[in-house]
Amino acid sequence: MIPSRPIMFPKFVPLLVLTLIFSSCGQQDPSGRYTGQMMDWVHEVFDGVLIAQGKECEISLELSQASQDMRAVLIFRHPDLQETRREGEWSIGDGERVINFNDDKTPDEYFLIKRGLRYAFQTRSGISNDDGSPVLLVRNDGKSRKASYPLEMLFGSKGGVHVSGVGSLGKRSGEWKWNGNRLVVQVKLPDGENSAGDVIPAETYKYFLQWSENASDELELEKLVVMRPFLKEDGSKRQSWMSSLIFSDNPILKPN
């Protein structure tokens, strides 16, 4: 009978495996200042049709933003009636844009809710076509306009970051961390207060970036998400998305 012998593995195998594991898990951390430009909508036009009593009524909604001015224009065209034009303001609500008019006409509040590539146009009591389908608008890119804004990120060595430019209302401090192969930068704005003295929940900006495939020392901005806590009926807060901006051409942030 041949005595059994323990099976011996080469010593270099575990070392090689460990080397591969640590190499695959490593990430190149950002360090220092990165700057670039970012495009965002400053004037959007949404067009659609409402079918009412067999008539095709045209709807055109314009939303503009310049500094703190959030202007809204609603144009309604009925084939048998005179064109109606209403001017008001818009704001970001709980997952939708809220359009308000103060012209003694009803309804005085509308909601624009993203539904894939289109947007549902609604009121609290509801708007629908003759067949019961929702009224959907589409952004008219030919009439809409974007503007370029500077964006700067200064990364520290312990997860700290300073962000200035679009979306941060001046220079703000935040934190960064890795989420898989994506770098997430989070900046929380300070709470505000309205004229009645009530606290307005602060917004949180999340920037999703990754290292560029074309230049290893440059960062690409893939998405910007704005979050705001909303109050439940019992006064507790819940986190609800406000808006999400996904780029077709990712802005590039270069080190300098």
N, C-alpha and C positions, 0 to 999 in steps of 0.2 A: 504494500500500500504506500502510495506516494504521499508524504505529508503535505497538507495544504500550506500555501504561502500567501501572505497578505499581498494584495495588489497594490503596487506602488505607482503613483502618478508623478510625472516630472514636476519639479518644484516651480518651474517657470510658468506653469499653466495658471495656478491661482493668481500669480502676480500679473499675468497678462489680462485675466478676466477683470481684476480690480482696476487695472489701468484703463480698460475699455469702459467700465462702469463710470469711473470718475470723469473720464473724458466726455462721455455722452451727457452727463448731468451738469457739466460746467456751463456757465453763461458769462458772456462778456458784459460786465456791469458798466453803465454809462458814468462818465465823470467829467465835470466841467460844464462849460456853456455850449448850448446848441441853439441855433437860430434858424428861422425860415419864414415862409409866408403861407397863409391859409385863406381859402376862399369860402365865403358864406353868403347866403341869400340876404339881400337888403330890400328887395322888392319882388314879391311873388304875385302872379296872376293865376287864378284857378277858374276854369271854364267848365260849364256843364249844362244839362237840359233837364227841365222839370216838365213832365207830361201831366197836364191838368185839364180835365174835361175834354180830352182829345186834342188839346192844343199844345204845341211845343213852345215852351217858355225858356228863353236863354237866361242863364245865371252867370255873372262874372263877379268874382270876389278878388279884391286887391288888398294885400297885406304888406305894409312897409314898416321898416324899422330904421330909425336914424337917431343914434344916441339913446335917449330915454323916450323918444316919441314913437309910439306904436300906432300907426294910422291904419284904418280899415275903410274900404269903399266897396259897397255892394250895389251892383247894377242888375236890375230885373227888367227883362224885355218880354212883354206879352204881345202876340201878333195883332190883337184887337184893341190894345190899350196903349197909353202913353208910357214911355220909358220911365222907370222909377230909379232914382239914385239916392243912396243913403250913405252918410259919412259918420264914422265913429272911431272906436279904439279896439284893440285886441290885446290879449294877454295869454300866457300859458297857464292852463288849468291842470286838472288831474288826468293826464294822458291825452289831452286834446287842446286845441286852441279855442279860446273863448272870444267871440266878437260881440261887442256891446254898442248899442245905438241909443242916443238920448235925444230923440226927435219926436216924441209923443206918438210914435207909430208902433204897432204890434205885428209880430213879436219883436221885442227889443234885445233879445239875446239869442245868438246862434252858436253852434259848435262845429268845428272842423276836425274830423277824426281820421287818421291815416288808416287805410285799408289796402295794404299791398302797394300797388302803383297808383291807386286812386284814393280819393278822400271823401268820406261820407259827410254830407252837409245836413245838419239836424238842428232842431229846437227841443226844448223840454217836452213839449206836447207831441213832437214828431212831425216829420215831413216825408211824404212818399209820393210816388207816381200813381197814376190811375190803377195800375196793376198791383199796387202794394209794395213794389220794389223801392229800395232806398234811393235817394238823390245822391249821385256820385259826381264829384268834380275831378278834373285832371289839371295838374300844373302845366301852364302854357310856358314852356321854356323859352320860346321866342320873345315873349313879352316880359319875362322875369329877368332879374338882373342880380349878379353877384358882385361882391367887392373883395379886395385883398386886404388882409390884416396881418401885421407882424406877430410872430409867436416866438417866445424865448423861454428856454428851460435851463436852469442852473442846477445840476445834480451834485449832491453831497455824497460822502462816502458811507454814511450810515442810514440810508433810506430817506434822507431829507431832500427836498427840491423846492426851488422858487420858480414860479411861473408868472410871466407877464405877457400882455397882449390880449388877443381875442379870447373871450370866455372867462377871463379872470378879473376883469374890472380893476386894472392896476396890477401891481406886483403882489402876489400872494404866496404864502408858504404852504407846502403840502408834503406828501410822502410818495415814494415809489416802491414798487415791488414786482417780482417776476410772477407771472401766471402762465405756466407752461413756457412757450417760447415767445410770449408777448410781455411787454413791459407796460405796467399799468401805473399811471400817474394820477393821483387823486388830490384835489384841492377843494376845501370847504370854505365857502364865503361866510362872513359873520352874519348873525341874525339881524333882521331889520325890524322896524316898528312903524305902524301906520299912524294916521292922525288921531285915532282913538286911543293910542297907547298900547294896542295889542301887538304881541310879538309876531313877526312874519317869519316863518321857518326859512332857514338859509338853504341856498342851493349848493349842491356838490357837483363838481365837474370831474369826469373821468376821461382821461386821454389814453387810448390804446395804441401802443407803438411796437415796432419790431425793427431789428437791424436790416438795413437795405441789402438786397442781393447784389446790387450793382456796385455799391461802395460799402465796405465793411465798417467804416467809421461813421456812417450816416444813419440817422433814424427816420423811419417812415411812419407817419401818423395815419392809422387805418380808420379810426372811429373816435368820435367825441360824443359822450353821453352826459346829459344834464339830469340830475336827480333832485327831487324836492320832497321833504317829508310832508304828508298831509295828515290832518287830525281826524281821528275817528269820532264817533258820537260820544264815546266815554272820555274823550280828551287825550287818549293815547295817540302816539304817532305811528304811522305806517309809511314805508318807503314806496314811492310810486314814481315810475319813469316820467320824465317831462318831455324830453326830445332826444332823438338820436340822429347824429349826422355821420353818414358813411360816405367816404370819398371814392369817386371813380378814378381820380388821379391823386394818389396819396401825396400830401405835402411832405417835403423833405426838410429835415432839420440837420444842419451841418455844424460840426464842431468849429469853434473859433475862440 
